Amino acid sequence: MSTITKIDSVWFTTKGQVVIPAWLRKQFQIEDGTKAMVQATSEGILLKPVTAALIRQGRGILKRKPDNKPLGEEWAKQKKQEKELEERHAR
């Protein structure tokens, strides 16, 4: 089975924003509000969308210990830290 690689162009705005072409958004199930992980690699910037399909695929990978805080508490703490980081970068 051969893989066809399609190349497209994007432009960065003054805020560093990029519009991902529609064909890629469809292929990777990226919808409004989808978050992504960004990673610097030796080849450039790697953008990994965090989609519902990816989350379903990863379920069960992380095992929780019985003495861990409830997931809801950990999630709230994570969201608070994200908000604080966003506020610091907005300044």
N, C-alpha and C positions, 0 to 999 in steps of 0.2 A: 504494500500500500504506500503510495507516494504522498508526500505532504506538499501542498501548494502554499507558498508564502506570498501574501499580498502586502504591499507597502503603500503607505499613505502619508500625507504631510499634515502637520498641525502647527499652530502658531501659539506662542506664549503672549499673554496680555502683560501689561505693566505690573499687574499683581502676581504674575507667575502662573496664572490660570491657563488651562489648555482644554479645548473642546475635543473630546474623543469622537472620532467618526462614528456615524450611526451603525455601520455594518459591524464595527467592533463592539459597540454597546450591546447590540443584539446577540452577537456570538457569545459574549461573556456574561449575558443576563444582567447588565448594568442598568439600573433604574434610577429615577430621581431620588437623591438622598443616599445612594450607595457610597459607603466609605471604602477607602483603599489603603493598603500599606505601600510605602515608598521606600526603596532601598537603593543605596549607591552600590554599583557593581563595577568591575573592571571594564565592562563594555558600555556603561552609561547608567541611566536611571531605569530601575525596574519598578513598574507600577502593578500591584496585585489587588484587584477588586475583591472586597469581602462581601460576597453575595450569599443569598439564602442557600443556594446549591452548595457553595463551598462550606458553609456552616454545617449543613446536613451531612456532608461528606466527612467532616472532622469530628462529628459527635462520637464520644466514647474514647477519643484519643487521650484526653486528660482525665485521669482518675482522681477523684476527690477523696481525701482522707476523712474518716469519721469526725475528727476533732477540728476540721476546718470551719470557718464561719459560713453561715448560709450564703448561697450564691447571690441572693438579692443584696446582702450587705456588701459583699465584695464588688458587685457590679456598681452599686451606688458610689462606693469609694473611688472606683476607676473613673466613673463619669465626672466626679468632682475634680479629680486630678486633671482630666482632659480639659475641663472648663477653665481651670486655673492656668493651664499652659496656653490655651487660646487667648485668654485675657492678657497674659504677659506678652505674647507675640503681637497683639493688636496695638499695644502702646507704642 
